Amino acid sequence: MQHAALTDIDPFDLPEWLGTSDVVWRADAGLRTGHLVEGRLTAADDPAQEIVCDLLAVDEAYPAPVVDDPTRLRVHQAWRHGQVMVGERGSRLALAVPGTGFGPELVLEALGRLARAVGARPERYAALLRLG
């Protein structure tokens, strides 16, 4: 059984502009794509400041679990404590959350938790979602 490798990242190791600029997360695909929605974070005032950032719902288990049990447990513990697990999947940043898919409310909550993790006010973050 192959799980997605998710390596923890300290939010303070992320680019400084995530805590000092207005930030927009843009979905590359619609939210209905399932447990993984690829996207990117961009500084609103400087589009050259960009980092890929996917949303990963870790509770999808069919046809195979998305992550291993210890990772899933860490994601749930972080969420229970008002945090979001920030990780890396290959060369892509990922925000890992409980659940099997995404709706607008969960996207906004995950981004708000990322904002707090990097020392920004959540109202400085915005999301551009795609339908489908």
C-alpha positions in Angstrom: 0.0 0.0 0.0 1.6 3.3 -1.1 1.0 6.4 1.0 1.7 10.0 0.1 4.9 11.0 1.9 4.3 14.1 4.0 7.3 15.7 5.7 6.5 18.2 8.5 7.7 21.8 7.9 8.1 24.4 10.6 5.9 27.4 9.4 8.8 29.7 10.4 10.9 28.1 7.7 8.4 29.4 5.0 9.1 32.6 3.1 8.8 35.7 5.2 6.3 37.4 2.8 3.6 34.8 3.9 3.6 36.7 7.2 4.0 40.2 6.0 2.0 40.5 2.7 -1.6 40.1 1.7 -1.7 36.6 0.3 -4.0 34.9 -2.2 -4.3 31.1 -2.5 -5.4 30.1 -6.0 -6.8 26.7 -6.8 -5.3 25.1 -9.9 -8.4 22.8 -10.2 -11.9 22.6 -8.8 -12.6 21.7 -5.2 -14.5 18.6 -6.4 -11.2 17.0 -7.5 -11.2 15.0 -4.3 -8.8 14.7 -1.4 -6.0 16.7 -3.1 -6.5 20.2 -4.5 -3.4 21.7 -6.1 -2.9 25.4 -5.8 -0.4 28.2 -5.1 0.1 31.0 -2.6 1.0 34.4 -4.1 1.8 37.8 -2.6 -1.0 40.1 -3.7 1.3 43.0 -4.3 4.1 41.0 -6.0 3.0 38.1 -8.2 6.6 37.1 -8.5 6.4 35.9 -4.9 4.8 32.6 -5.3 5.0 29.1 -3.8 3.0 26.0 -4.7 0.7 25.0 -1.9 -1.7 22.1 -2.1 -4.6 21.2 0.2 -4.6 17.6 1.3 -7.5 15.9 3.1 -6.0 12.9 4.9 -9.0 10.8 5.7 -9.6 9.4 2.2 -9.1 5.6 2.5 -10.4 4.2 -0.8 -8.9 2.7 -2.9 -5.9 3.2 -0.5 -5.2 5.5 2.5 -3.9 8.9 1.6 -1.3 9.0 4.4 -0.1 6.5 7.0 -1.7 6.3 10.4 0.9 8.2 12.4 0.7 11.2 9.9 -3.1 11.1 10.0 -3.0 11.2 13.8 -0.6 14.2 13.8 -2.9 16.0 11.3 -6.0 15.4 13.6 -4.1 16.5 16.7 -2.9 19.7 15.1 -6.4 20.5 13.9 -7.9 19.8 17.4 -5.5 22.3 18.8 -6.5 25.0 16.3 -3.5 24.5 14.0 -2.9 23.1 10.5 -0.2 20.6 9.6 2.2 22.2 7.1 4.1 19.6 5.2 5.9 18.9 2.0 4.9 16.3 -0.6 7.9 15.9 -2.9 8.8 19.4 -3.8 5.3 20.8 -3.1 4.0 22.5 0.1 0.8 21.0 1.5 -1.7 22.0 4.2 -3.0 18.7 5.6 -6.4 18.7 7.2 -8.9 16.1 8.5 -11.6 15.1 6.0 -12.0 13.5 2.7 -12.6 16.5 0.5 -12.9 20.3 0.5 -15.6 22.9 0.6 -15.1 26.6 0.8 -15.4 26.7 4.6 -12.6 24.2 5.0 -10.4 26.0 2.6 -10.8 29.2 4.4 -10.3 27.6 7.8 -7.0 25.9 6.6 -5.7 29.2 5.2 -6.7 31.1 8.3 -4.7 28.6 10.4 -1.7 28.9 8.1 -1.9 32.7 8.4 -1.8 32.5 12.2 1.1 29.9 12.0 3.2 32.4 10.1 2.3 35.4 12.3 -0.2 37.0 9.9 -3.7 38.1 10.5 -6.2 35.7 8.8 -8.0 38.6 7.1 -4.8 39.3 5.1 -5.4 35.9 3.3 -7.8 35.3 0.5 -8.8 32.4 -1.6 -9.6 32.1 -5.3 -11.6 28.9 -5.8 -12.5 27.1 -9.0 -15.8 25.4 -9.6 -15.9 21.9 -10.7 
